[in-house]
Amino acid sequence: MGATIEIRNLTKRYGDVLALDDLSLTVHPGEFLVLLGPSGCGKTTLLRSLSGLETPDEGEIVIDDRVLFSSERGIRVAPGLRQIGMVFQSYALWPHMKVKDNIGFGLRVQKFPQSEIEARVEKILNELSMDGLGERYPSELSGGQQQRIALARLIATKPPVFLMDEPLSNLDARLRLDMRAELKRFHYDSDATTVFVTHDQTEAMTMASQIVIMNEGRIQQTAAPLDIYRHPANLFVAEFIGMPRINLLNAELDADAGSPVARISDFIVPLAWKPPVTELVVAARPEDVTLLTAPDEKALEFRVRALLPSGPELIIQLTRGDQTVVVRETRQMDLAMDQTVWIQFDSTALNLYDRRDGTMLRPEAGLPGRTTGPETTEGLAQQPQV
């Protein structure tokens, strides 16, 4: 069973750079939590602080009521005594050791009997479908096999906490997809609490039970993957998550209209509820925009600027004056460049944001609209980075 990780008011500075800014986070037992954000956001610093490879300036780290770090109490447990396993981006295999010795290294350090080490290594090699590779050296293995060995070494010691720092970034695209499935299976079988660092949002969305979005050393949002995709807590999260990017349209609430509408440039978009502010950003995922090839009185006229087919889907970039809208289509459509088309926004699928501070607006309970979904702003920074 995995452990509970409590991170309390953690701060880490590198000279004038604030890498972690009073960050607090709870990771529940058995959770697969992914730290996601742009380069330099602090995610690797947080992971290395958990492992003991970095020493924070302030705050506390507690795992299952055991204090591993406390600036106030002067506690810092050495990395080797934290009962934490870590997989690095570079795999960090011993080049002079055979595969079986790499896997059993942690067990030898813990002074397990040789017979038990051999039995456990053989069992893990069998489970990973790597029988017969125990006598090879890391240089004789492919990148995917080396990654499996790094994971096998971690699994062998059965730590209650797994830390993984972009372990798939050195693999090609197809192998990376296979390894995501392997990692999810490893996590399911081990039930260890896992903290995984990546800058790849596809990796985060497909693997995590919870995602933490970070920017400039602060947590922007903590939620399940689908909640983050459907209910981004602020404009930074909305723009960062999703490929192709979400459509963000500056708008004004039309207070004189009989029903709530947002005025965007020379057209209006109906809203499912009336927001409390007039300066808005209307956010629509590309798949939530319906495209028509024939005129419709309730649809808006646009022009096809670019067509980007990718096999199972078609990404269409549309323009109208100075406004650009991206649409994702899974239907087979015969479209041409510069063709006139018409689009409709699903008012219940729109998210609305306060343009002044970038925070998400929520309707009153009971009103229609996707924004009435589950609360997703746990861990939201007090001043979202927009």
N, C-alpha and C positions, 0 to 999 in steps of 0.2 A: 504494500500500500504506500502511496506517495505521501509526501510531507507537506505541511502548510508553511508557506514562505510569507513573512511579514517584513515589508520594507517601509521604514518610517522616517520621513523628512530627510531623505538622503540628499546630500549636496557634495559635488565634486568639482574642483576648479583646477584648470591647467593654466597657471599664470593669470592672465586677464580673461580667459575663456571659461564661462560657466557651463560645464558639460552636463551636470545634473543640478536641477534647481528645486530644492526642497521637495523631492519626489517621494510620494507614498503610494504603496501598491500591495495588495494581498493576492497571493496565488494559492488556490485551493488544492487539496490533495487529489492527485490523479489528473490534474488539469494539463492540457497542452496549450500553453500560453505563448503567443508569438509577439515579439517586440518588432514593430514595423515603423519605418520612417525613412526620411531622406538621409543621405550621408551626413555625418556630423551632428545628428539629432541626439546622441547620447545612449543609444541602445546597446552598443558594445561595451561602453563604459559601465553601464548598469550590470551587464552580464559578468564582466570581469570583477566588479565590486562584489557580486554574489559569490564568485569563486574564490575570492581572496587575492587575486592577481593585481587588483588595484585597491588602494586604501582611500575611502571617502574622507572628506574633511569634516562632515557633520552627519548625524543621523544614527539609525540603528538597523541592523539586519538580524532577524530572528527566524530560526527554522525549528518548528515543533517545540516552541518554548525554550529553545537553546539559543542564547545570545551569541552570535558569531562576530558581530561588530557593534560597538557602541562608543561613539566619540565622548559622550558625557561620562561614562564609567571607565573609559580607558581600556576597553576589551577589543582584542583583535585576534581571532583564532586563525592559526596558520592554514594555508590552502589544503595541505595534506591531511588535516584533522577535521575537515568540514563534512566529510561523508557526502561529497558531491562529485559526480562524474561529468567530464566535459569533453566535447568533441570540437576540434578546432577546424577552421577553414582549410588549413594545410594538411589535415589528417594527423600530423605529428607522430608518424610511425618510426620506430627505431630501425634504421636501414640495415644495421649489422645483425639484427635478430630475425629469425624465421617467423613466419606467420603465427605458428602456435605459441612461440615465446612472446610475441607482441601481445597476443590476446591474454596470455596468462601472467603478464608482467604485474598487474595490480594485485593479483592473488598471491604472487610470491612476496610482494612488499608487505602484504597483510599476513604473511607466514602461514598460508594454508598448506596442508600436507600435499606432497607431490602427487600422490595418487588422486586426490580430489581435484587438483589443478588439471591434470591430464583428462580426467573424466568430464570436467565441466567444459574444457576447451573443445574436446571431441563432440560433445553434445551441441555446443553453439555452432561449430562448423557444419554439422549435419543440418541444424535448423535453418542455416543461411544458404543451404545448397552449395556449400563450398568444400565438400569432401575431397580429400586428396591434395588440398592446397596448403596444408599445415607445414610442410617441409620447404615451401618456397620462401623467397625473400620478397619484401615489398616492391623492389624494382622489377620483379618478374610478373607483377599483377597489373591489370588495367586500372584506370581511375575509379571505376565503379567498384571493383573488387577491393581496392585500398580503402574506399569509403566504408565498405562493409566491415573490413577488419577493424577500423577505428570504432565503429559502432559495437562490434563484437567485444572489443576490449572494455568498452563502457558497460555493456550488459553483463559481462562476466563477474564484475564485482558487486552487481545488484545494488547500486546506491539508490536511496529514496528520491534523489533529485538529479535529473539530467539537465545539463546546460549545453546548448549547441549554437556555435557561432558561425552562421552562414555555411553549414557543412556541405551544401550542394552546389555552391557557386562555381566550383572548378569542373563540373561535369557538363557534357553536352546536353542539348535540350531534351532529347529522347530519353537518355539515361536519367536525367533529373526527374522526369515524370515517373519513371519506374521506382526511383529511390524515394519519392514522396510516399508512394504506396507502401514501400518497405518500412519507412519510418513510422507511418501511422500504425502498421501492424506491430512493430516493436513496442510502440507506446501502449497499444491495447494489451499486449501480452504482459508487459512489465508492470503496468499501472503506476509507473513512476510519475511524479510531478515533473513536467518538462517545460523549460523556458528556452525558446528558440528565437534566434536573431536572424532577420533577413531584411533586405530592401526590396525584395520581389513580392509584390502584392498578390500575385497568383499563388505563390507558395503559401503565403499567409492565409488566403481565403480558403484554400483547399485542405489545409492541414490543421488549422487551429480550432480549439474549442472556445478560446477567448483571444481577441486581438487587442493589443495596446498600441495605439497610434501615438508616436512621439514627435516632437519638434522643438528644437532649441532647448533640450534638457527638460522639457515638461511634457506631461501626459495630456494629450488633447481629447482622447476618448478611449474608454475600455468597454468592450461589448463583444457579443457573438458576431461571427463574420457577416451573417445576413443582416443583422441589425445595423452594423456599421455601413454596409452597402446601401441599405434602404433608408436609414435615419442618421446621416452624418451629423455630428453634434455642432460643427461649425464649418465655415467655408474652406478652411485649410483641409479638413478631413474630406469634405465633399469633392474638392478638386484633386486630392491626392489619390483617392480610391476610385477605381473604375478605369477600364480600358476598352473602348475609347472613353475619353474624359466626359464627365457630366456636363450638360449644357447649363451654364450660369448666365442668366439674363438680368441686367439691371432694369428695374421696373418702378413704377409709381402706382400706389393704390388709387384707383379712381373712386373718390368719395361720393361723387354725384351719381354714379350708376345705381340702378335699382338693386342689382345683386353684385356681390364682390367680384371685381375684375382687376387685373393688373395691366397697366398701360406700358407697353414695351415699344419704344420708337414709334412707328406708325401703325401698330396693330395692338389689339388687346387679347388677353388670355383669361378665360373664366377661372375663378378660384372656388374651391369647395367650402371655404370659410373666410371670414373677414379678419385679417391680421390686425394687431393693435398699433402698428406703425405704418407710415405711408411710404417711406423709402425702403424698397425691398430688393432682394435678389431672388429670382425664381429659378429653381433648380429642377431639371428634368433629365433622367437617365435616357440615353439614346434609344433604348428599347421601349420606352414609355411614350414615344412620339409616333403617331400613326401617319403613314404616308399614303396619299391617294394620287392616282394618275389622271383622275377626272375632276372637274370643278365641283365644289360643294359649298353651299352658302355658309356652312358653319366651319369651314376650313380656311387656312391662310395660304396665300399664293407665295411660293418660293421658287428658286431656280437651282438646278443641279450644278454644283461647282466641281465636284470630284466624286468618282466612284472607286471604291476600294474593296474588290471582292477577295474573300479569303477561304473559299470552299463552302463551308456550312452556313456562312453569313455574308451579308453585304453591308459595308459601312458607306453611308452616303453623306457627303458634306453639302449643305444647302445654304444659299444666301438670299437675303432680302434687304436691299439697301446696305446699311453697315452692320446688319445682324447676321450671325452665322449659327446654324443649328446642325448638329450631327445626329443622324438616325441610324439605328441598327435594324436590319431586316433579315429575317430567316426565310422569308418567302422568295421564290424564284421570280424575279422581276426583270423586265426588259426595259432598262432605262438608258438614256443617252446624256452625254455632256450638254449642259446649257438647256436641258429640257425643263419645261414648266411643270411643277408638281404642286400639290396642296397637302398641308399637314394639319393635324389636330393634336393638342396636348390633352392628356388624361388629367383632369383637374384633381382627381383623388390620388394621383401618383406624384404630384408635385410636392417638393419641400420648399418652404419659404424661410428666408434669412433676413435678419435686420442688417441693412447695408452699413450702418454706422459702426457696429462692432463685430459683425460676422457670425453672431450666435443664431442658432436655429430657433424659429418661432413655432409654438405649439398651440393648436386650437383648444378651446375649452372641452372638457370631457363630454363625450356624446356627439360631438360634431363629426361630420364625415371627413374622410381624408386619411391618407396613409400615415400622417404625422401623429395620429392617435395611437400608434403602436407602442410597444414596450419601451420603458425608459432606457436610454442607451448612453447617458452622459456621466456614468460613474467614472470618477477620475478625471473629469473635464477640467482643464486648466482654468483658473479664475479669469485670466485674460487671454482668450484664444488667439493663437497666431494666425492671422489672416493674410 
